[in-house]
Amino acid sequence: MNNKLRKECLKQVFKNKSSHIGGVLSVIDILKILYDYKKEKDIVILSKGHCSLALYSVLKNKGLLSQKEFDNVCVDGGTLCGHLDKKSNKHIFCSTGSLGHGLPIGVGAALADRNRMVYVIMGDGETQEGTTWEAIRMAVQYGLENLIIIIDYNKLQGLDKTYKMMTEARLFNSLKGMGCRVLNINGTSNKDLYEALFFKDLRPRTIIAHTIKGYPISYMQDRIEWHYKNPDDKLLIQALKELK
């Protein structure tokens, strides 16, 4: 587990009284391993742009973002906001946050240059956007083997359990039926993530990365309210203790 990054994000969301900490915690492992092993020319698109804090933390720890910039996320006068803005940092490929936009942009980037890998990280609720399926159809049509879609499958979306909107089986069968190679993995396992992300394939592939919203904080895990809430003093101290 990348608990150092999680601690930084918890402290920052406490400081600026922002939200989306549940999804931030579930996606950190995915982002960290991508930035540890991807090539410089490769592109990472965090389509679930409301979890920007996770990306900021990873970029800071790779020396691509300053401590001062990170300390002022979602703070008046700061340059980094709650949703990703490409103008705020040269290492952010595109602005995201309006769900369903990241994958179409990723398909265009993969089609424009097949000599680089394009990784698009989506939320599970985001798979219900029509533009997502239009983009997948195009990716398969053009055989974009340099495109990898990663779904942060934490099983909670804005207002309810994801399975009530689209079951995992339906998601898997829809992706497979459109011609994607689909992998189900443990999204908090570095080994599983590495093996799924960095092996060669001949088709666009989608990785359903099973995670837990709020992981691994006991009072946050699998709780819908942590899409919106931020911890008070007492809860922050408890979370930091658990991460030790």
N, C-alpha and C positions, 0 to 999 in steps of 0.2 A: 504494500500500500504506500502511496505517496503522501504520507501524513504531514510532511513539512509544508507542502503546497496547500493541503487542506487547512492547516492552522493559519496560514497567511490569509486565505480566503475568508475564513471565519472571523478573524480579527478585523478584516477590512469591511465586511458586510455589517459587523457590529458597529464599527466606527461611522460608516456613512448611512446607516439605517436603510439600506437597500434591500432587495429581495432576491428570489430565485436561488437561494443557497442550496436547496435540495438537489436541483439539477446540476449545479456547479460541482457538488461533491460526487455525483454519480459519473460525471464525464471526465474528471481529472486524469484518471489512469489512461484513458484512451488518448487524450491530448499529449500527455507526458511521453508515452512510448513513441508516438508519431514524431515528435520533435527530437527525440533521442536518436532515431534511426533513419529518418527520411533524408533524401539528398537535397542539397541546397536549392536546386532548380525546381523541386517538387512543390506542389501547392496544397495547402490545407485550408479548407473552408468550413468554418463552424457555422452551419446553417441555423442551428438553434442559438441565435445570437444573443438571446436574453441571458445565456450562461457565459457571457463575455469574461467575467471575473476569473473563471478557470483558465481561459486562454491567456489573460494578462499575467497570471501567476506563472504559467509555464514560460511565457516569453521573457519575463523578468529573470527567472532562474537560468535561462539560456543566454543571458546578457543582451537580449534584444529589446529590453524595456528597462528604463531606469527605476530605481527605488522611489524616487520622488514622484514619477508618473503614477506608479502603482499606489502610492500612499494617497493620491488625490483622485482615485476612481470615484465617480459619482459625487464629487465634492465641488462646490462652487469655485470656479477658477481653474479646475482641473481640465485636462485635455481628453480624458477617457471617460466615456459614458456607459450606461447600463446595457446598451445594445451596441454592437460593433459598428464602427464608422471607419472606413478605409482611410479617411483623411487624417485620422489621429495618430497613425503609426504605419510606417512603410511595410511592416511585416504582416499587416492585416490585408488580405487579398481583396476582399470586397465587404461592403456594408451588409449586415444581415440582422434579422430580428423579426421582420415580417415573414412568417413561416411559409415555406414552399418556394423560396427564391434561391436558396443556396445550391440545390441540385441542378436546376437549369443552367445556372452560371458555371457550375462545375463541368457539366456536359460540354458547354461551349469551350471551356478552357482545355478539356481533354481532346476535343476534336481539333482545336487550333494547333496543338503541338503534341503529337503522340510519343515524343521522346521524353516526356516528363510524366510523373505520376500525379494524379489529382485525387485527393482524399476529401470526401464530403461527410461531415458528421451531422446527423439529424436526430431530432427527438422522435420518440415513437408516435406521439400524437401528430407530428408533422407528416407522417405517412398518409394521413387522410386528406391532404391537399391535392387537388386535381393536377397542379403543375408538377408534382412529384412523379405521378404516373406517366404524364406526357414526356417528362425528361427521361425516365427509365426506358420507355418505348424507343426513344431516339438513340439512347446509349446502346441498346441491343441491336438496333437497326444498323448502326455504324460500327459495331464490334469494338467498342471502346475498352479494350483490355487494360488500358492505363487509368481507368476510373474505378475507384473503390468507394462504395457507399457504406458508412458505418452508422447503424441505428443504435443510439443510446437507449436501450430497451429497459427503462426503469419502471415501466408498467403503470405509471401515473401521468396524466396530462392535466391541463389547466383546472378542470373541475371534477374529474372523476377517474376511475380506473380505465386504463386504455382498452382492456378486453371487452368492455361494454360497448365500445365503438367499433373495434375491429379485433377479432381474436388472433392469437399468435398463429394458429393454423391457417387462417384465412390470409394473413399477411404473407406467411411462408409460401403458400400455394400460389398466391397472386404473383409474387416475385419470380418464383420458379417457372410458372406458366408463361411469363413474358420473356423467358430466356436467360434470366440471371442465374449465376451459381450462388446459392445461399448457404451461409455457414452460421450455425448457432454456437456461440462460445460464451465462456465466463468473462464478462467485460471488466472484471477487477483482477484478472490473472494476467500478469505480464507475459507469461509463457504462451498462453492462449492467444493473447493479442498479437504478440510478435509473429507467431506462426501463421495467423490468419492474414495479417497485413502485408507481410513481406515475402510471400512465395509467389511464383509466376503462375499465371493462368491465361486462358485464351478467350475468356468472356468477361464482360463487366460482372463484378461480383458484389454482393451485399452481405455484410457481416451484421447479424443480429447479436449485439453485445448485451448479454443479460447483466443488468446492474440493479442497484437498489437506490431509490431516491433518498438522499440524506445519509448515505453510507459513509462511514460506519458508526455514526452517532446514534446512540440507543433511542433517544427521544425524537429523533428526526426520521429514522428509517421508515420508509413506506407510509409516510404521513403527508397527505395532500396539502395541509396548511403551510408546510415549509417550501411550497412554491412561492409563497407570498411573505411569510413572516421573517423577522430577523431576531436573533437571540438577545435577551437582556443580560445584565451582568452575571447573574447566577448561572444561567444556562450556558453562557460563553465559557465560564470557568469549568463547568462540568464537561463540556465538549473537548476543551483543551486537555483535560485530565485523561479522558478516554483515548485521545490520540497519542498519548505517551505509551 
